[in-house]
Amino acid sequence: MLPTISKALEMKLVELRKTLHRHPELSGKEFQTASRMKKFLWEIPEVQIVENIGGNGMIALFDSGKPGPSIMLRCDMDALPIEETNEFLHKSVNDGVAHKCGHDGHMAIIAGVAAMLGANPIASGKVALLFQPEEENGRGAERVLQHSFFETFSPDLVFALHNLPGFEENTVISREGCFASASRGMIIKLFGSTSHAAHPEQGRSPVNVVSGLLTGLTELPNLHSNFDDYCLVTIIHARIGERAFGTTPDEAVVMATLRSYLDSDMAKLTRNAEQLVQELCRQYKIEFEWEYTEVYPATLNESRANDLIKNAARLAGCEFVEIAEPFKWSEDFGRFTQKYPGAVFGMGVGVEHAGLHHNDYDFNDKIIPSAIAVFLNIIKLVNGFKK
C-alpha cells in the first residue's frame, strides 16, 4: 500500500513553494534557495545531506542499508530574469527575477518525496534526491555530474518531472525516445573595416553577411536532406555597427538558436551553420568567430524508465498521455540520460494555464500531491517500502 500524503504535509509544501516563489534566484546564485531547502531537509529523519553539488545544489540521500537498485530523482532550483506581473501575496520580491518555469513547485514536490521517505523507509537500495542549480543556463547538470558524489553513487535509473501548461491538471505526459529537443545558442561575431558612409566601397561592411545569415540560417533545415528528423533554426538577435550616419559598420553580431530532436542531427545542423558563416565571410572578405552557449543535448527516455512512469501514473490514479512528438523546448536532464537510463515526464497544470516563461505564470499547487504520488510509486516499484 502506498503511503498517503497528509493534508498537513501538503499545506507545508505549498507554503514552502510560495516562500521559494517570493525569493527567486538566478542560475548560479541560488544561495538562499539552497539554505531554505537544507533547513527543510534537516528536519527529516534518516536523511544524509550532501551539499555544494554543482555549485549551490544538494542531494538528500536515503540508504536502506540493504543491497538493491539505486535511483535518483531530480528537481531544478533556479529562476528566470523575468519581471513578474502577478499581484498575489507570494509575488517575487526580487526585481526582474521570478520563478516563471515552476522550479519552485518542482522543489516542493521533491521536498515532499523526501518527507515521505523519512517517514516510510525504503526496503532496498538507495534513493538520491537531487536539488540541481543552473538548469536554465544549461550548465547545471554537467557541473553536478562532475561532483565526487557520482564516483561512488551510480544510479541504475534517473527520473525528473516538469510541469506542463496546456495539459489537463494532474495528467502525466511522457514518451519513449526523445522527450525534449537538443538545442544550443550560436553567437556569430563578424569583423570588417569602416569607411565614410559616402564611400562604402572603401570599407568592408558585414551587412551582406548579416543579411545572408538572417535568411540562410533559418532555411538550413529545409535546404539539406541529410537530417533524420525535425530541425529548427530561430534568429533571436542581430546588431550591426553603431548609430553613426556618416560611418559604415565594421562589426556585427548574429545570434541564433539551433534545435533538433536528435543529437546526431544537431551535429549536422551545427556543421551546416558553420559552413554558411565561412562561405558568406569568404565571399565578402569579413573575419569571423563563433561560440556556443546554453548547450542542451536531447533528453531521451529509456524504455523501461518510461514504462515505470506509465505504471506509476496508473497506480497514482493519474491519466497517462503518450505524446506522438517530442517537445521543441530543451531540458538539461538530457545530460543525465546520456549517462544513465532514465526518463523525464510532464505533469499537466491546466489547459488554460499561463505558459512557461510568461510573466504572469505561477505554479499550480494542486498537482503537488499527485506528482509526489507518481514519484513514490516509482520508488515502490523499484525499491519497495519496509511497510
C-alpha positions in Angstrom: 0.0 0.0 0.0 1.4 3.4 -1.0 1.9 5.8 1.9 -0.6 8.7 1.8 0.3 12.3 1.8 -1.3 14.1 4.8 -3.1 17.4 4.4 -0.7 18.9 6.9 2.3 18.0 4.8 0.6 19.3 1.6 -0.1 22.7 3.3 3.5 22.8 4.5 4.8 22.1 1.0 2.5 24.8 -0.5 3.9 27.3 2.0 7.4 26.3 1.1 6.6 26.7 -2.6 5.3 30.2 -2.1 8.3 31.1 0.0 10.6 30.0 -2.7 8.5 31.9 -5.2 8.8 35.1 -3.2 12.6 34.8 -3.1 13.7 33.6 -6.6 17.4 33.5 -7.6 19.1 33.3 -10.9 21.3 30.5 -12.2 24.4 30.1 -10.1 23.1 32.4 -7.4 20.7 30.0 -5.6 22.2 30.7 -2.2 19.1 31.5 -0.2 17.2 28.8 -2.1 19.8 26.2 -1.1 19.6 27.4 2.5 15.8 27.1 2.7 15.9 23.6 1.2 18.6 22.5 3.6 16.6 23.8 6.5 13.6 21.8 5.3 15.6 18.6 4.7 17.4 18.7 8.1 14.0 18.1 9.8 13.6 14.7 8.0 14.9 11.6 9.9 17.4 9.2 8.3 18.4 11.6 5.6 22.0 12.2 4.5 22.6 15.6 3.0 25.5 16.3 0.6 25.9 20.0 -0.1 27.7 22.1 -2.8 26.7 19.7 -5.6 27.5 21.5 -8.9 27.6 24.8 -7.0 24.5 25.5 -4.9 22.9 22.1 -5.3 22.4 19.4 -2.8 21.5 15.8 -2.5 19.2 14.2 0.1 20.3 10.5 0.2 18.1 7.7 1.7 20.0 4.4 2.2 18.2 1.3 3.1 21.4 -0.4 4.2 20.5 -3.3 2.0 21.5 -4.3 -1.5 19.3 -3.1 -4.2 18.8 -0.6 -7.0 19.9 3.0 -6.7 17.7 5.6 -8.3 17.9 9.4 -8.5 15.1 11.9 -8.7 16.0 15.4 -9.7 14.4 18.9 -9.4 15.7 22.2 -10.6 16.3 25.3 -8.4 16.9 28.4 -10.5 14.6 31.2 -11.5 14.5 33.4 -14.7 15.3 37.0 -15.4 11.7 37.9 -16.0 9.7 40.7 -14.3 6.6 39.3 -12.6 3.3 40.9 -13.4 1.2 38.9 -10.9 -0.1 40.7 -7.8 -0.7 37.8 -5.3 0.8 37.8 -1.8 3.7 35.5 -2.8 4.8 37.7 -5.7 8.6 37.9 -6.2 10.4 40.4 -4.1 13.4 40.5 -6.3 13.0 42.9 -9.2 13.4 41.4 -12.6 13.7 37.8 -11.3 10.8 35.3 -10.9 10.0 31.6 -10.9 8.4 31.5 -14.3 9.2 27.9 -15.1 7.8 26.3 -12.0 11.1 25.3 -10.4 9.7 26.4 -7.1 7.0 23.8 -7.5 9.5 21.1 -8.6 11.5 21.7 -5.4 8.3 21.5 -3.3 7.4 18.2 -4.9 10.9 16.6 -4.3 10.9 18.0 -0.8 7.6 16.2 -0.3 9.1 13.0 -1.6 11.9 13.5 1.0 9.4 14.0 3.8 7.6 10.8 2.8 10.8 8.8 2.6 11.8 9.9 6.1 8.5 8.6 7.4 8.4 5.5 5.2 11.9 3.9 4.8 12.7 2.1 1.5 13.1 -1.7 1.7 16.3 -1.9 -0.5 18.9 0.1 -2.3 19.3 3.8 -2.3 17.3 6.9 -3.4 19.1 10.2 -4.0 17.0 13.3 -4.4 19.0 16.0 -6.3 18.2 19.7 -6.0 20.0 20.9 -9.1 21.2 24.5 -9.7 21.7 26.2 -13.1 19.2 24.4 -15.2 18.1 27.5 -17.1 21.6 28.2 -18.5 22.3 24.6 -19.4 25.4 24.3 -17.2 23.9 22.7 -14.0 23.6 19.1 -14.9 27.1 18.9 -16.3 28.6 20.5 -13.2 26.6 18.2 -10.9 27.9 15.1 -12.7 31.5 16.3 -12.1 31.0 16.1 -8.3 32.8 13.3 -6.4 29.4 12.0 -5.2 28.9 10.3 -8.5 32.2 8.5 -8.2 30.6 6.2 -5.6 26.9 6.6 -6.5 26.0 5.3 -9.9 22.2 5.3 -10.3 20.5 2.5 -12.1 17.7 4.8 -13.0 17.2 8.6 -13.0 13.9 10.5 -13.2 12.7 14.1 -13.3 9.4 15.9 -13.7 8.4 19.2 -15.4 5.1 20.9 -15.0 3.3 21.4 -18.4 0.7 24.1 -19.1 -1.7 23.2 -21.9 -2.5 19.7 -20.5 -5.3 18.7 -18.1 -4.4 19.1 -14.4 -2.7 16.0 -12.9 -2.2 14.3 -16.3 1.1 12.5 -16.7 2.8 13.1 -20.1 5.7 11.1 -21.4 7.0 9.2 -24.4 9.7 6.6 -25.2 12.8 8.0 -27.0 13.3 11.8 -27.4 11.1 13.7 -24.9 12.7 17.2 -25.3 14.9 18.6 -28.1 18.6 19.2 -28.3 19.4 22.9 -28.6 22.3 25.4 -28.5 22.7 29.1 -28.8 25.1 30.1 -31.6 26.8 33.5 -31.3 28.4 34.7 -34.6 30.8 37.7 -34.4 31.7 39.5 -37.6 34.7 41.9 -38.2 35.3 44.2 -41.2 36.5 47.8 -41.5 34.8 51.1 -41.5 34.7 53.8 -44.2 32.9 57.1 -44.7 29.2 56.4 -45.4 29.6 58.3 -48.7 32.2 55.8 -49.8 31.1 52.3 -48.6 33.3 50.8 -51.3 36.4 51.8 -49.3 35.3 49.7 -46.3 34.4 46.1 -45.6 30.9 46.2 -44.1 29.4 43.0 -42.6 25.9 44.0 -43.7 25.7 41.5 -46.6 26.9 38.7 -44.4 24.3 39.5 -41.8 21.6 39.6 -44.4 22.7 36.2 -45.7 22.7 34.8 -42.2 19.3 36.1 -41.3 17.7 34.2 -44.2 20.3 31.4 -44.7 20.4 30.1 -41.1 16.6 29.7 -40.9 16.5 27.9 -44.2 19.1 25.3 -43.3 16.7 22.6 -42.1 14.9 22.8 -45.5 18.0 23.1 -47.7 19.7 19.9 -46.5 18.2 16.5 -47.0 20.6 14.7 -44.6 18.6 15.3 -41.5 16.8 12.2 -40.0 14.2 14.2 -38.0 12.9 17.6 -37.1 15.3 20.6 -37.0 14.8 24.3 -36.5 16.9 27.5 -36.5 15.5 30.6 -34.9 17.2 34.1 -35.1 17.0 35.7 -31.7 19.2 38.7 -32.0 21.2 40.8 -34.5 23.2 44.0 -34.3 25.2 45.9 -36.9 27.6 48.7 -36.3 26.9 51.9 -34.3 24.4 54.7 -34.6 26.7 56.9 -36.7 25.1 58.0 -40.0 28.4 59.1 -41.5 30.2 55.8 -41.0 29.7 52.3 -42.4 29.8 49.5 -39.8 32.8 47.3 -39.2 31.3 44.8 -36.7 28.2 42.8 -36.3 26.7 40.1 -34.2 24.1 37.5 -35.1 22.6 35.1 -32.5 20.5 32.0 -33.3 19.1 29.0 -31.5 19.6 25.7 -33.2 17.2 22.8 -32.3 16.7 19.2 -33.2 15.1 16.1 -31.9 18.2 14.0 -32.4 21.8 14.7 -31.2 23.1 13.4 -34.5 21.0 15.9 -36.4 22.3 18.7 -34.1 25.9 17.8 -35.1 24.9 18.1 -38.8 22.9 21.3 -38.3 25.9 22.9 -36.4 28.3 21.9 -39.3 25.9 23.4 -41.8 25.6 26.7 -39.9 29.4 27.0 -39.6 29.8 26.3 -43.3 27.3 29.0 -44.1 29.2 31.5 -42.0 32.5 30.5 -43.6 31.1 30.8 -47.2 29.5 34.2 -46.7 32.5 35.7 -44.9 34.9 34.4 -47.6 32.6 36.0 -50.3 32.5 39.4 -48.6 36.0 39.3 -47.0 34.8 39.5 -43.5 36.6 38.0 -40.5 34.5 35.9 -38.1 34.4 33.9 -34.9 31.6 31.9 -33.3 30.9 30.4 -29.9 28.1 28.4 -28.3 26.1 28.8 -25.2 23.2 27.1 -23.3 24.0 23.8 -25.0 21.4 21.1 -24.2 21.5 17.5 -25.5 18.3 15.8 -26.4 16.5 14.3 -23.4 16.0 10.6 -24.2 13.5 8.4 -22.3 14.7 4.9 -21.9 12.0 2.2 -22.5 12.0 0.6 -19.0 12.0 4.0 -17.3 9.1 5.2 -19.5 7.2 2.0 -18.6 7.8 2.7 -14.9 6.4 6.2 -15.2 3.3 4.8 -17.0 2.7 2.2 -14.3 3.4 4.7 -11.5 0.9 7.2 -13.0 -1.8 4.5 -13.2 -1.2 3.5 -9.6 -1.4 7.2 -8.6 -4.8 7.4 -10.3 -3.4 9.9 -12.9 -4.3 9.8 -16.6 -1.3 8.9 -18.7 -0.7 10.6 -22.1 1.9 9.3 -24.5 2.7 12.2 -26.8 3.4 11.5 -30.5 6.2 14.1 -30.9 8.9 15.4 -28.7 8.7 18.9 -27.2 10.7 21.6 -29.0 12.0 23.1 -25.8 15.1 21.8 -24.1 15.9 20.4 -20.7 19.4 19.8 -19.3 18.2 16.5 -17.7 19.5 15.1 -21.0 23.0 15.2 -19.5 21.8 12.5 -17.0 20.0 10.4 -19.6 23.2 10.4 -21.7 25.0 8.7 -18.9 22.3 6.7 -17.0 19.0 5.0 -18.1 16.1 7.2 -17.1 13.2 9.4 -18.2 11.6 12.8 -17.6 7.8 13.2 -17.6 5.4 16.1 -17.6 2.6 16.8 -15.2 -0.3 18.8 -16.6 -1.2 22.0 -14.7 -4.2 23.0 -16.7 -5.3 23.5 -20.3 -5.8 27.3 -19.9 -2.8 27.8 -17.5 -0.3 30.6 -18.4 2.6 29.3 -20.4 6.1 28.6 -19.1 8.3 31.7 -19.1 5.3 34.0 -19.4 5.5 36.9 -16.9 2.1 36.1 -15.4 2.9 32.3 -14.9 2.6 30.8 -11.5 2.9 27.1 -10.5 -0.3 25.2 -9.8 0.0 23.9 -6.3 -2.9 21.4 -6.9 -0.6 19.0 -8.7 1.8 18.6 -5.8 0.2 15.6 -4.1 -0.3 13.7 -7.4 3.3 14.4 -8.5 4.6 13.1 -5.2 2.4 10.0 -5.6 3.9 9.3 -9.0 7.4 9.5 -7.7 6.6 7.4 -4.7 5.1 4.8 -6.9 8.3 4.7 -9.0 10.2 4.2 -5.8 7.8 1.5 -4.7 8.1 -0.4 -8.0 12.0 -0.2 -7.9 13.0 -0.2 -4.2 9.8 -1.1 -2.3 8.9 0.2 1.2 9.5 -1.5 4.5 5.9 -1.2 5.5 
